[in-house]
Amino acid sequence: MNRLGKLLPKRAQDAIHTWRVRTRDRLLFGREWDIRNALPERFVRAAFQTVLRRDVDPIGLENYLTALEDKELTPDGVLDEMLSSMEIRRDVPFENILRSLHWSRCDFVRMLPRARHILDLGGTDQAEDAGALVSMGYPYRFELLTIVDLPHDDRHELYGYRASSDTVGSRCGPVQYRYHSMVDLSPYPDASFDLVFSGQTIEHITEDEARKMLAEVRRVLRPDGWFCLDTPNRRVTELQLGPDQLTNPDHKLEYTHEQLSELLREAGFAIEGAYGLNLADESLANGTFDTAEVAAKHGVFAEIADCYILAYMCRTPS
């Protein structure tokens, strides 16, 4: 960079450098640089470092170079194999526990039953108009998804996103927003929904409010309808943070599996499935929360009480 460039703010210097690199790449390749267009060995080495977070081993390098040369795999095919490998599922840990928990919650959302009419309590996504249920991968088409959330001015500052419209489209079907408390579902007729979902929301209200909400959920669900929810497991979050702190400043109450399963049964729900998300068994056994352990053990587990998140699939009586 010339003398004048050195006098510019760092942000301007970075912008000039980026422009020069992109201009060079357009001149050399006719388009923005894409690592998949690199020489095969450079591509494979970069893919290992980026996806699997390690240097390529000699056998892996030879196998992938041969597959690319023989056109058994394209560069995208190489990436598919790495992204679906047991290594990435088993040995590549998340550094960010929140992203790990989110991955597990997406796994749980894909387990939810097919439904035509869905009510999502507190389901605003903080980035997508279609809402959290759709953004996390709900797999089925629906006739209508209704998202209930607090009016914008009544929400905690952490939840500032508002959809661009009160009715939006999505890959699964139409989505409508209603702004009121999830404790009061009086706007909705009896037996009007096939599925009610409460994703990380019941912990935002008191136990008395939760009882009222569960009674309302029972009322608006059709016979044999599904109520599915997930929430932090207090047995683990207390180990993580101590007895006087919750995982979110907007939380009112975090439940243990024993407490919440009893509350659900008292409300008249049959628990068809009880699952844990992100296993914390070693932390619980040692009496010390290990962030790395819990981040690494993402997924859905049968030992619900030993996991960071409680997840339930419940039904109403037929």
MOFENTA-V572860 format. One record per backbone hydrogen bond with DSSP energy under -1.0 kcal/mol. NH is the residue of the N-H (numbers start at 1). CO is the residue of the C=O. Records with the same first field share a line. If there is no record, write none. Layout:
NH=CO / CO
This chain:
6=2
7=4
8=5
13=9
14=10
15=11
16=12
17=13
18=14
19=15
20=16
21=17
22=18
23=19
24=20
25=21
26=22
27=23
28=24
29=25
30=26
37=34
38=35
43=39
44=40
45=41
46=42
47=43
48=44
49=45
50=46
51=47
54=48
61=57
62=58
63=59
64=60
65=61
66=62
67=63
68=64
69=65
70=66
72=67
73=67
78=74
79=75
80=76
81=77
82=78
83=79
84=80
85=82
89=85
90=86
91=87
100=96
101=97
102=98
103=99
104=100
105=101
106=102
107=103
108=104
109=105
110=106
111=108
112=109
118=144
119=195
120=146
121=197
122=148
131=128
132=123
135=131
136=132
137=134
138=133
142=172
143=116
144=116
145=174
146=118
147=176
148=120
149=178
154=151
155=152
159=156
168=175
175=168
176=145
177=166
178=147
180=149
188=185
191=219
192=220
193=220
194=117
195=117
196=226
197=119
198=228
200=230
204=201
205=202
210=206
211=207
212=208
213=209
214=210
215=211
216=212
217=213
218=214
219=215
220=216
221=217
222=193
225=222
226=194
227=314
228=196
229=312
230=198
231=310
233=308
234=255
236=233
237=233
238=234
240=236
241=237
242=238
245=242
251=248
252=203
253=203
260=256
261=257
262=258
263=259
264=260
265=261
266=262
267=263
268=265
269=264
270=315
272=313
273=313
275=311
276=301
277=309
278=299
279=297
280=306
284=280
285=281
286=282
287=283
288=283
294=290
295=291
296=292
297=293
298=296
301=276
304=302
306=303
307=304
308=278
309=277
310=231
311=275
312=229
313=273
314=227
315=270
316=225
